[in-house]
Amino acid sequence: MSALPAQAVVALFVAGDAPRSTAALRNLSAVLGAIGGAALRVDVFDVLRDPAKALEFGLLATPSLCVIPAEGRRRWYVGDLGRADALANWLADSLGCAPGP
């Protein structure tokens, strides 16, 4: 796998401690570990506690995942993060690297 861009930020938007929100964080952590992205900066935003952040990003639904590269445009993954293979492929593509084995 090619190296992940260290300057990229992964932002996860959740709605409190809802089951889909906690599952999204758990699945994201597992997938990042599997594709070698454990060193990436991950910001978690609870839109129930910080609705202004949701407005700032133009968020439409939770859970949502946003890859924010140092250069280029944001990429969004909206909805269930439960399919590890789809999430891993999307993250690898969004970060410009090859997916894990």
N, C-alpha and C positions, 0 to 999 in steps of 0.2 A: 504494500500500500504506500502511496506517496504521502509525504508529510502534510499534516493539517496546518493551515495558516494560523499561527499563534495569535495574531491580532484580531481574528474573527471573534465575535461574541454571539452566543446562543442565548436567546431570551425566551423563556417559557412563561406564558400567561395562563393563570389558573383562577378558579373561583373558589376561594377558601379551601376547606378541607373536604370538598365533595369527593366521592369515590373516584370519579374520572380524573379529577385533578391530582389526587395522590398517586393514582395509577400512571398518569402521564409522567410525573416526576420520576417514579421508580423505573418506568420503561426507558425514559430518556437517559437516565444514569447508566442503565445496563447496556444500551446501544452505544453510548459514547465510550464506555469501557471496551466494548467489543471491537469498535473501529479505531481504537487508539486515540480517542478524543478526550480522555479523562483530564488532560491538562488545559482544555479549552475553558474560557471563562463562561459560566452559565449564570445568568441573572434570572431569578424567578420573581414574577410580579403577580401579586394577588389583587385582582381587579376589584374585589369587594372592599379591600382596604385602601386601594389607590386607584380610584376610577379615572383620575386625570391621566394616569399613565396609559390606560386603555384608549382614551381619546387622543392622546399624543401620537400613538402608533396607528390609530384608525382601526382598532380591533373590532371584529364583528362577532366572534364566538370564542368560547373557551372549552377545552384547552386549545391553545394555539402556540405554535413554535415559530420563532423568527430567527433566521441567521442574518447577522448584521456584519458584513465584511468591512474591512478597513476602506476598501474602495469598491464601488459597484452598488448594485441595488439590493435591497432587502428581499429575502425569499421567505415565503410563508408556508407552513404546514398546519392546516386547520382541522381540528376534530380529534378523533380517537388516535392515540399514539400506541395502541395495543399491538399492531402488526410490526414486530421487530424488523423483519426483512424489508418491508416497505420503508420504514423509518430510516433504517441504516442506509439503504440505497439513496433516499432523498437527501439525507445529511451528507453523504459522500459526494453526491452531485452538487449540492449547494456549497460545499466547502472546497470543491475542486480537487477531490482526491478519489482514489479507487476505493470501492467498498471492501470491507474485510472478507476473509475467507468464507 
